[in-house]
Amino acid sequence: MRFGEDLAMALRPGDVLALQGDLGAGKTTLARALIRALANDLGLDVPSPTFTLVQSYETRVPVHHFDLYRLSFAEELEELGFPDVLKDGAALIEWPERAGDRLPETAITIELIHQDEGRLARVHGESSGFERIARSLAMRDFLESAGWGMASRRHFVGDASARSYEIVTLTDEEPRVLMNSPRLVLGPPVRDGKAYAEIAHTAQTVAAFVGVDKLLREAEIAAPEIHARDLEQGFLLIEHLGTEGLLTPAGAPIAERYRLVAELLAFMHEKRWPDRVAVAPGKLHIVPPFDRDAMLIEAELLIDWYLPAIRGRFTEDGERKAFRDAWSAVLDRIDGTEMTLMLRDVQSPNFIWREDREGFDKLGVVDFQDALIGPSAYDVASLALDPRVTLEPAFERAVVDAYISARISAGDFAQAAFEEAYAIMGAQRHSKILGIFVRLDRRDGKPYYLKHLPRIRDYLRRLLVHPALAEVRILYDRLGVLEEPA
């Protein structure tokens, strides 16, 4: 059953698991455990498909359970809906040898063999699915080393990166979160021999999370406690802060909660933060700067991905130069702006609301591994113009005013300079997000981010009225950035 959970955590649409073994070897028991883990329902009825030949389940990853024992000819497999089911789901196939050569080369073979009082499982394959399974089994070994080897695993959440999270539960223990953060794949060089992630200072290993987590917890900010770690493999077992966020169950923003996040940011921006922190004996995490090169290459995602998508053609060299010139002129205006620990991804999914706590302890903070030393206004603009939920202008202003009020109450605060940096950093961030959301669709096969594009364009329209963004506003008008696609 635990092996079935481990397989379920690795399964993706398009995967084929070929379950081999004699009668009674445990193929159906393994498939049943996998399906129940995907459904997060230990009581789910999962009958053997011996007579129906195939049973389908609408689980987190749609899964189709085939039993080919009674199949007369391999050609009959197509009549059962294979391989069409792989377009949006995965397949578990008992007696796969009866399929002849009809299974894809990427199929993963799981061979179950009687051994003493139990079973030996052998997993064979060469696909990305095989690598995912190997990593999932390594995660089980990590749990074992942390004393949680008997824990039950369930999918929690994924994000726009390769990171994923699971809820793990163990009898008589509070649930914990298992964080899977593989080393970042840098990709090809894009400028001066460096990959995009290097120029943008994207976190490359889980050590960044550990370092920033330590800084936040030392400042008495409710980042999760880390119970166990494997920095080399990228596994963490961390505190589960909860599941309630800044939104109502219907997805509407809750003003009180956004205001408290704004006040938390004000508290953070009054502090002096180190740019390096020990994460292990002899190992430091250095918090990178949000420098000019990083700002520009992020903004250029708009012309690399978004503009080609809405115009149907690649950006010309002249347009690219005009883009860089306009943004360089605008970014000159924030030279000397206030710098701080910039969490970088301040938005509703990354704060946990804890009603039973007091003060800032009501807010659990997550997903901060990409933090930089950068303009304080960036995180305020990220919050008040949340890309995941529509915040009307009055709501936006109330969040910003809550931040400004807290800063003024704490001492000297240059409000006019902040407002200018807010507009510039907000425009930079949302230019980047337009590009990222299209890239997630076109490159990574994640189309669900496209639904946010109209909101991001609206946020940009609000920001571009600021005089400090004049050059960028004129350019975006000329390029048709904010026009609604046909």
C-alpha positions, -999 to +999 in steps of 0.1 A: +000+000+000+029+024+008+045+015-025+012+024-042+012+058-025+048+063-037+038+055-073+007+078-070+028+108-060+049+104-091+021+097-116+014+122-144-009+122-175+006+100-202+023+076-179+018+038-184+026+014-156+028-022-168+022-044-138+037-079-142+035-108-119+019-143-114-016-147-101-017-135-065+014-115-068-004-083-057-009-064-089-045-055-082-037-047-045-010-023-057-032-007-083-060-003-057-037+015-033-024+038-061-059+047-072-071+054-036-041+076-030-048+096-061-084+100-050-074+107-014-101+082-004-090+050+014-126+037+012-130+042-026-144+011-042-118-002-067-130-035-081-107-057-102-114-051-139-110-088-147-144-090-164-149-053-175-113-052-188-110-015-179-122+007-150-117+045-151-114+070-122-116+108-122-089+113-096-063+141-094-047+125-124-074+106-143-064+069-142-075+039-162-071+005-148-068-023-174-068-060-168-058-078-201-060-114-188-091-121-208-079-101-239-081-124-270-060-103-294-037-073-288-057-054-314-087-053-290-068-029-267-077-001-290-114-010-286-109-004-248-099+032-255-061+028-253-040+048-262-066+077-264-069+077-226-033+089-222-041+123-236-052+135-202-047+105-179-025+076-170-029+038-174-023+009-151-021-023-170-022-058-155-010-087-177+007-062-201+023-091-221-011-097-237-008-062-253+020-074-276+039-044-289+010-019-284+024-003-253+046+029-258+083+027-253+080+050-223+059+024-204+073+016-170+074-020-160+067-029-123+074-066-118+061-082-086+078-114-074+070-136-044+098-135-019+097-152+015+066-137+033+063-107+011+070-093-024+100-080-043+091-051-067+114-044-096+109-012-116+122-009-151+121+021-175+140+049-192+114+077-194+109+108-173+082+088-155+108+063-144+129+092-130+099+106-112+092+072-096+129+069-085+127+103-069+094+094-052+111+063-037+140+084-026+115+107-008+102+076+010+138+068+021+141+104+033+109+101+054+123+068+068+155+086+079+134+113+096+114+087+115+084+091+093+088+061+070+053+048+079+037+081+070+008+083+046+015+106+016-010+128-002-005+155-029-008+190-014+000+215-041+023+222-070+034+255-083+047+271-115+082+256-109+093+220-107+087+221-069+059+201-054+045+195-019+027+167-001+009+163+032+023+135+052+005+121+082+016+097+109-005+084+138-004+106+169+016+133+151+006+167+136+006+165+098+037+178+081+046+190+046+071+171+024+087+195+001+102+182-031+126+208-046+149+193-072+179+213-083+170+239-109+177+230-145+193+261-158+186+258-195+207+273-224+227+305-222+207+335-232+231+364-225+268+367-218+271+329-215+245+328-186+211+311-185+180+331-177+178+317-142+213+328-134+207+364-146+173+366-128+188+350-096+162+323-094+169+299-065+189+269-078+187+246-048+166+241-017+193+257+004+178+291-006+145+281+012+164+270+042+184+302+044+155+326+040+134+305+064+161+309+090+162+347+085+125+350+088+122+328+119+150+347+136+129+378+130+099+361+147+080+358+114+059+327+111+079+307+084+076+269+088+099+251+111+121+226+093+121+192+109+144+173+085+164+182+055+184+167+027+200+196+009+218+175-017+186+158-029+163+187-023+139+172+003+125+190+034+101+179+060+085+211+073+058+224+096+023+224+081+011+259+088-025+253+076-047+257+045-067+288+050-055+318+030-063+355+023-094+347+002-130+336+010-140+301-001-155+317-032-122+333-040-129+369-029-101+389-012-105+396+026-095+432+033-085+426+069-060+399+059-045+418+030-040+448+054-022+427+079+002+414+052+008+450+042+016+458+079+039+427+081+058+440+050+061+474+067+075+457+098+100+438+077+111+468+057+120+487+089+146+460+096+182+456+084+186+422+068+219+403+062+226+391+027+241+358+038+231+331+063+245+297+073+223+267+061+247+239+071+282+236+086+305+254+062+277+263+038+262+297+033+232+309+013+239+344-002+208+363-009+213+378-044+207+414-053+177+424-075+201+442-099+195+460-132+202+429-153+177+408-133+150+435-137+155+438-174+157+402-183+125+396-163+106+424-180+119+411-214+098+380-209+070+402-222+086+406-256+100+371-256+068+353-250+037+375-245+040+397-276+047+369-300+017+350-287-007+379-292+008+393-325+017+360-342+053+371-349+086+373-331+098+406-317+121+425-341+156+437-331+146+473-332+116+467-310+138+448-285+163+477-284+135+502-279+122+480-251+155+479-233+161+517-238+127+526-224+130+503-193+166+515-187+154+551-186+126+542-162+148+521-139+173+550-136+146+567-115+148+542-087+185+543-082+190+549-045+155+536-036+151+518-003+164+482-004+154+453+018+148+416+020+124+413-009+103+381-007+096+384-045+064+364-047+040+382-023+006+370-034-024+353-018-014+316-021+018+323-002+002+334+031-016+312+055-042+327+078-042+314+114-073+327+131-063+314+165-030+334+167-023+370+176-007+399+157+017+389+128+017+353+141-017+351+123+002+350+090+022+320+080+046+328+052+056+302+025+073+301-009+101+326-004+131+307-017+136+332-045+140+362-021+164+389-031+178+421-017+158+446-037+133+476-036+108+474-007+081+487-031+083+456-051+066+433-025+039+460-018+030+462-055+030+423-056+005+422-028-018+452-037-019+440-073-023+402-066-020+384-100-042+355-088-073+376-077-089+408-089-083+437-065-103+467-075-086+502-074-101+511-040-090+478-025-055+483-039-053+518-025-064+506+010-037+480+010-010+505+000-023+530+025-021+504+053+015+499+044+023+536+042+005+543+075+026+516+093+058+530+078+050+566+089+041+554+124+075+537+127+095+568+117+107+587+087+093+575+055+098+590+020+063+585+007+067+602-027+098+581-036+080+550-025+049+558-047+072+562-077+091+530-070+058+512-064+046+522-099+079+512-116+083+479-097+046+470-102+050+476-140+082+456-141+066+427-122+034+425-142+053+428-175+073+398-164+041+379-153+024+384-188+055+367-203+057+340-176+020+330-179+023+326-217+056+307-213+039+283-188+013+276-215+035+274-246+066+258-231+054+239-200+019+228-210+002+247-182-026+266-199-046+274-168-024+305-161-038+322-192-070+330-175-052+356-154-039+377-184-068+401-186-064+410-150-026+415-154-032+439-184-057+459-163-031+462-135-006+474-160-030+501-173-034+514-137+003+516-132+013+531-165-005+564-157+023+573-133+046+600-149+077+580-140+067+553-165+062+577-195+087+560-218+074+525-211+037+537-216+045+552-250+063+521-261+036+497-249+010+518-267+031+515-299+036+477-295+000+470-286+009+454-253-024+462-236-047+457-265-072+428-260-061+399-283-085+393-312 
